[in-house]
Amino acid sequence: MAWEGMKRRMALDSLVGRRWRLSCFFWFLLLFGAGSLLFFIQQQDAPGTVPQQGYGIQLQGTLQQSRETFSTQDKERVKSDIYQEHQTADDVLPWERDMGSQSVSKLLKTSPPIQRFNNKTPTSSSSTWSSWSCSGLSSLQHWRELCSIQEQRQQLMKKMCAKYKSSISKTVMSQLLNNIYVEDKSKLLYCQVPKVGCSNWKRTLMVLGGQASDPQGILHEVAHSGRLKTLKSFGQQGIEWRLKTYTKVMFVREPLERMVSAYRDKFENPNEYYHTLFGKPIISKYRVNASRSALDSGDGVTFQEFVQYLLDVHRPVGMDIHWETANQLCNPCHIDYDFIGKFENMDDESNLVLRLVGAPPNVTLPTFKDRNPADKRTSSEITQKYFAQVSTAQRQRVYDFYYKDYLMFNYSKPFQDLD
């Protein structure tokens, strides 16, 4: 009897054990399933996994090229609530301080582009973007044509950026932010491209900001004295807000014409800074039997020597913004510019920009040439004469150097024999 009772208890214990194990297994599966579901939901909602359209990204389309195609779309500037600016040291990038290890690409992918074309008419008193659609400019046929050209330029830029999109390093981004000037009253961001009227644009920004009443009276040295703030001087929050809500503008010029203009300005005229910093090493490396006076002063750099320097992968001295490519200076594939203007039509297009941002009617871009006023402005004819001094192969290589500028900003080949 005792043995039978023991067997029954053992059987009962075994049954209870099996039921307990089955129960544990059931709860394990239930908890595992719930955990997996939560993990899946979190992954779907994680901020780094959702693709966002940035305020500075244009990435679709293919390439086409012709001589003159630009476009501007009018945009509605968004009023912003009061925000806190975080000033940063000049040698510390905003995202390094405020965003830690977050990549530069994420800084550029934080908000959708501003909507444009709301059929409003321009008003000089408006504190927001005086956005008008081209269809709303029926009484201003000339400006409607400029708007149409801007539309074409924007479309071309989208196609170009789709073909040539690339990442952007912290160094390049730092240089880019330092090259964009801020005018808060008119909510305007201007990316300077030297030798494309940037001195007169800086004068105009100073007038818009209340630093002067007449751009004609602002000396060249004053315009470039650092009184204007650049985008880099603001913290990450201030940079983001301005890129989202301000009107972003850049102007370009026929690349080889701009390059010749820079050479004439910096090397054919007295300029101690450029002759010392660039002239001395250029003469030292590329001139055979250079005289002691030329080596000591850096004066008299020839155009052919300048071309040799520009094309040398082992330059004796680095690049300069006066002959750097416009694409590199302003990065239109990473900053979604609202207006891309051309030097060749500066008067009309700068006037359109100023009216769009609500500038007073009496504020216009100056047209005077304050440096070396006795020299003729660099034209296509003058450019042709300078490039007659170099070989066909060198001419091709200079064109290749500025090739992206020719494509992105839709300029035709300057010489018929170029590939």
C-alpha positions in Angstrom: 0.0 0.0 0.0 2.8 2.4 0.9 4.5 1.6 -2.3 1.3 2.3 -4.3 0.8 5.6 -2.5 4.3 6.6 -3.3 3.8 5.8 -7.0 0.6 7.9 -7.1 2.3 10.9 -5.5 5.2 10.6 -7.9 2.8 10.5 -10.9 0.9 13.5 -9.5 4.2 15.4 -9.0 5.2 14.6 -12.5 1.9 15.9 -13.9 2.1 19.1 -11.9 5.7 19.6 -13.1 4.7 19.2 -16.7 1.8 21.7 -16.3 4.1 24.2 -14.5 6.7 23.9 -17.3 4.0 24.4 -19.9 2.7 27.4 -18.1 6.1 28.9 -17.9 6.7 28.3 -21.6 3.4 29.9 -22.4 4.2 33.0 -20.4 7.7 33.1 -21.9 6.2 33.1 -25.5 3.7 35.8 -24.5 6.4 38.1 -23.0 8.7 37.5 -25.9 6.0 38.4 -28.4 5.1 41.6 -26.5 8.8 42.6 -26.3 9.3 42.0 -30.0 6.3 44.1 -30.8 7.4 47.0 -28.7 10.9 46.8 -30.2 9.4 46.9 -33.7 7.3 49.9 -32.9 10.3 51.8 -31.4 12.4 51.1 -34.4 9.7 52.4 -36.7 9.4 55.6 -34.7 13.1 56.2 -34.2 14.1 59.7 -35.4 17.2 58.4 -37.3 15.2 55.9 -39.4 12.6 58.2 -40.9 13.7 59.9 -44.1 13.2 63.7 -43.9 13.3 66.3 -46.5 15.8 69.0 -45.5 15.5 72.8 -45.9 18.7 72.6 -47.9 18.4 69.5 -50.1 17.5 69.2 -53.8 18.2 65.7 -55.1 16.1 64.7 -58.0 16.3 64.8 -61.8 18.8 64.7 -64.6 21.1 67.1 -66.3 20.5 69.5 -69.2 22.6 72.5 -70.4 22.0 75.7 -72.3 23.2 79.3 -72.1 20.7 81.1 -69.9 18.1 79.4 -67.7 17.4 80.6 -64.1 14.4 80.6 -62.0 13.0 82.0 -58.9 10.0 80.9 -57.0 8.5 83.2 -54.6 8.2 81.9 -51.1 6.2 82.6 -48.0 8.4 83.5 -45.1 7.3 81.9 -41.9 7.0 84.1 -38.8 8.9 82.5 -35.9 8.2 82.5 -32.2 10.9 84.1 -30.0 13.8 81.7 -29.9 17.1 81.5 -27.9 20.3 82.1 -29.7 23.4 80.2 -28.4 26.5 82.1 -29.3 29.4 79.8 -30.0 33.2 80.3 -30.2 34.5 80.9 -33.7 36.6 77.8 -33.6 33.8 75.5 -32.5 31.2 74.4 -35.0 27.6 74.7 -33.8 26.8 71.0 -34.2 30.0 70.0 -32.3 28.8 71.9 -29.3 25.0 71.6 -29.5 24.6 68.3 -31.2 27.6 66.2 -30.1 28.5 63.5 -32.6 25.4 64.1 -34.7 26.4 64.3 -38.4 26.3 67.4 -40.5 23.8 65.7 -42.9 21.3 65.5 -40.0 21.7 69.2 -39.4 20.6 69.7 -43.0 17.6 67.4 -42.7 15.5 68.9 -40.0 12.6 70.6 -41.8 10.6 70.6 -45.1 11.2 73.4 -47.6 9.1 76.5 -47.2 6.1 76.7 -49.4 6.2 79.3 -52.2 3.9 81.0 -54.6 0.9 82.1 -52.6 -0.4 84.7 -55.1 0.2 87.7 -52.8 1.4 91.0 -54.1 4.6 92.6 -52.8 4.5 95.1 -50.0 7.5 97.0 -48.7 6.1 97.1 -45.2 5.6 93.4 -44.7 7.8 91.7 -42.1 7.4 88.4 -43.8 8.4 87.2 -47.2 6.5 89.2 -49.8 5.8 86.1 -51.8 4.0 86.5 -55.1 3.4 84.0 -57.7 4.4 84.9 -61.2 0.7 84.6 -62.1 0.1 87.5 -59.7 2.5 89.8 -61.6 0.3 90.3 -64.7 0.9 94.1 -64.5 4.6 93.6 -64.3 5.4 91.5 -67.4 9.2 92.0 -67.1 9.3 90.7 -63.5 7.1 87.8 -64.5 9.7 86.9 -67.1 12.4 87.0 -64.4 10.3 84.8 -62.2 9.9 82.3 -65.1 13.7 82.3 -65.7 14.2 81.6 -62.0 11.8 78.6 -62.1 13.9 77.1 -64.9 17.1 77.7 -62.9 15.6 76.0 -59.9 14.6 73.0 -62.0 18.0 72.7 -63.5 19.6 72.9 -60.1 17.4 70.0 -58.9 18.6 67.9 -61.8 22.2 68.8 -61.3 22.1 67.9 -57.6 20.5 64.6 -58.4 23.5 63.8 -60.6 26.3 65.3 -58.6 25.0 65.0 -55.0 27.7 64.2 -52.4 28.3 64.4 -48.7 29.6 67.5 -47.1 32.4 67.5 -44.5 32.5 69.6 -41.3 35.3 71.7 -42.8 33.3 72.5 -45.9 30.2 73.2 -43.9 32.1 75.6 -41.6 33.4 77.5 -44.6 29.9 77.6 -46.1 28.3 79.0 -43.0 31.1 81.6 -42.8 30.4 82.6 -46.4 26.7 83.3 -45.9 25.8 86.8 -44.6 22.8 87.5 -42.4 20.5 90.5 -42.6 17.9 89.9 -39.9 15.6 92.9 -40.5 14.8 91.8 -44.1 15.2 88.1 -43.2 17.8 87.7 -45.9 20.7 85.3 -46.3 23.3 86.2 -48.9 26.0 83.8 -50.0 28.9 85.8 -51.3 30.7 84.8 -54.5 33.6 87.3 -54.9 33.9 89.1 -58.2 30.1 88.9 -58.6 29.2 92.2 -57.1 29.6 91.0 -53.5 31.0 94.4 -52.3 27.9 96.2 -53.5 25.7 93.5 -52.0 27.4 93.9 -48.6 26.8 97.7 -48.8 23.1 97.0 -49.5 22.9 94.6 -46.6 24.3 97.3 -44.3 21.7 99.7 -45.5 18.9 97.2 -45.0 20.2 96.6 -41.5 20.2 100.2 -40.6 24.0 100.5 -40.4 24.1 103.2 -43.2 21.6 105.3 -45.1 23.4 105.4 -48.5 25.4 102.5 -50.0 27.2 104.9 -52.2 29.0 106.3 -49.2 30.3 103.0 -47.8 34.0 102.5 -48.5 35.3 99.1 -49.8 37.2 98.6 -46.6 34.2 99.3 -44.5 32.0 96.9 -46.5 34.5 94.1 -45.9 35.3 95.1 -42.3 33.3 92.4 -40.6 30.3 94.5 -39.5 27.9 92.1 -41.1 27.2 88.8 -39.3 27.7 85.5 -41.0 25.6 82.4 -40.4 28.5 80.8 -38.5 28.3 83.4 -35.7 25.0 81.9 -34.6 24.3 78.8 -32.6 22.8 75.6 -34.0 19.2 76.8 -33.2 19.8 80.2 -34.8 21.3 78.6 -37.9 18.4 76.2 -38.4 15.7 78.8 -37.9 17.3 81.2 -40.4 17.8 78.5 -43.0 14.2 77.5 -42.6 12.6 81.0 -42.7 14.9 83.5 -44.4 15.2 84.2 -48.1 18.4 82.6 -49.3 20.2 84.3 -52.3 23.3 83.8 -54.3 24.6 85.4 -57.5 27.0 83.8 -60.1 29.0 84.8 -63.1 30.5 83.3 -66.2 33.3 81.2 -64.6 36.3 82.0 -66.8 35.3 85.7 -66.9 35.1 85.7 -63.1 38.5 84.0 -62.9 40.1 86.6 -65.2 38.5 89.4 -63.2 40.1 88.0 -60.0 43.5 87.7 -61.6 43.4 91.3 -62.9 42.2 92.7 -59.6 44.7 90.8 -57.4 47.8 90.6 -59.5 47.8 93.3 -62.1 47.2 96.1 -59.6 49.0 97.0 -56.4 47.9 94.6 -53.7 50.5 93.9 -51.0 48.5 91.1 -49.4 48.0 89.0 -52.5 51.4 89.8 -54.0 53.0 88.6 -50.7 50.8 85.6 -49.9 50.3 84.3 -53.5 52.6 86.2 -55.8 55.9 85.2 -54.1 55.3 81.4 -54.1 53.8 81.5 -57.6 56.8 83.3 -59.1 59.2 81.1 -57.1 57.7 77.9 -58.4 56.7 78.7 -62.0 59.1 81.4 -63.2 62.5 80.3 -64.7 65.3 82.6 -63.7 63.1 84.9 -61.6 64.7 88.1 -60.5 65.5 88.8 -56.9 63.1 91.8 -56.9 60.2 89.6 -58.2 60.9 86.9 -55.6 61.0 89.5 -52.8 57.9 91.5 -53.8 55.7 88.9 -55.6 54.8 91.6 -58.1 54.1 90.9 -61.8 52.6 87.4 -61.7 51.7 86.7 -65.3 48.4 85.1 -66.4 50.1 82.0 -67.6 51.8 81.6 -64.2 48.5 82.1 -62.5 46.9 79.4 -64.7 49.8 77.0 -63.8 49.2 77.6 -60.1 45.4 77.1 -60.5 45.9 73.7 -62.3 48.7 72.4 -60.0 47.6 69.6 -57.7 50.6 70.5 -55.6 50.0 74.3 -55.4 52.7 76.2 -53.4 49.9 78.1 -51.7 46.2 77.2 -51.1 43.1 78.3 -52.9 41.3 81.6 -52.4 37.7 82.5 -52.5 38.2 84.9 -55.4 38.8 82.1 -57.8 37.3 79.1 -55.9 34.2 77.7 -57.8 30.8 79.2 -56.9 29.5 75.6 -56.3 32.1 75.1 -53.7 31.6 78.5 -52.0 27.8 78.3 -51.7 26.9 74.5 -52.1 23.5 74.9 -53.8 22.9 71.2 -53.4 23.0 71.5 -49.6 21.5 75.0 -49.2 18.1 75.3 -51.0 18.5 78.8 -52.4 15.3 80.7 -53.2 17.0 82.9 -55.7 20.0 82.2 -58.0 20.9 85.4 -59.8 23.4 86.2 -62.6 25.9 88.9 -62.7 25.1 89.4 -66.4 21.6 90.6 -65.4 22.5 92.1 -62.0 20.5 95.3 -62.1 17.1 93.6 -62.9 17.6 90.5 -60.7 19.0 92.3 -57.7 16.1 94.7 -57.9 13.6 91.8 -58.0 15.3 90.3 -54.9 15.0 93.5 -52.9 11.4 94.0 -53.8 10.6 90.4 -52.8 12.1 90.8 -49.4 10.2 94.1 -48.8 13.1 96.5 -49.1 12.1 100.2 -49.3 11.6 101.3 -52.9 14.5 103.7 -52.8 17.0 100.9 -51.9 18.7 99.5 -54.9 22.0 97.7 -55.5 24.9 100.1 -56.3 26.5 99.7 -59.7 29.8 101.6 -59.2 33.2 99.9 -59.4 35.2 101.1 -56.4 38.4 99.1 -56.9 40.7 100.0 -59.8 37.9 102.2 -61.4 40.2 103.1 -64.3 40.2 99.5 -65.5 37.6 98.3 -67.9 35.2 95.7 -66.4 36.2 92.2 -67.4 34.1 91.2 -70.4 33.9 88.1 -72.6 36.2 89.9 -75.1 38.8 90.6 -72.4 38.6 87.1 -71.2 39.2 85.8 -74.7 42.4 87.9 -74.9 43.8 86.6 -71.7 43.2 82.9 -72.6 44.9 83.5 -75.9 48.1 83.6 -73.7 47.8 80.0 -72.7 47.9 76.7 -74.5 44.8 74.8 -75.8 45.5 72.1 -73.3 45.6 74.6 -70.4 42.4 76.2 -71.6 40.7 72.9 -71.6 41.9 72.1 -68.1 40.7 75.5 -66.7 37.3 74.8 -68.2 37.4 71.3 -66.6 38.2 73.0 -63.2 35.0 75.1 -63.4 33.0 72.4 -65.2 30.4 72.0 -62.5 29.8 75.8 -62.4 29.2 75.8 -66.1 26.6 73.0 -65.8 24.9 74.0 -62.5 24.5 77.6 -63.5 23.9 76.9 -67.2 26.6 78.8 -69.0 27.7 77.7 -72.5 31.3 76.7 -73.4 33.5 79.8 -73.7 35.5 78.3 -76.6 34.3 76.2 -79.4 37.2 73.7 -79.3 36.5 72.6 -75.7 35.5 69.0 -75.0 
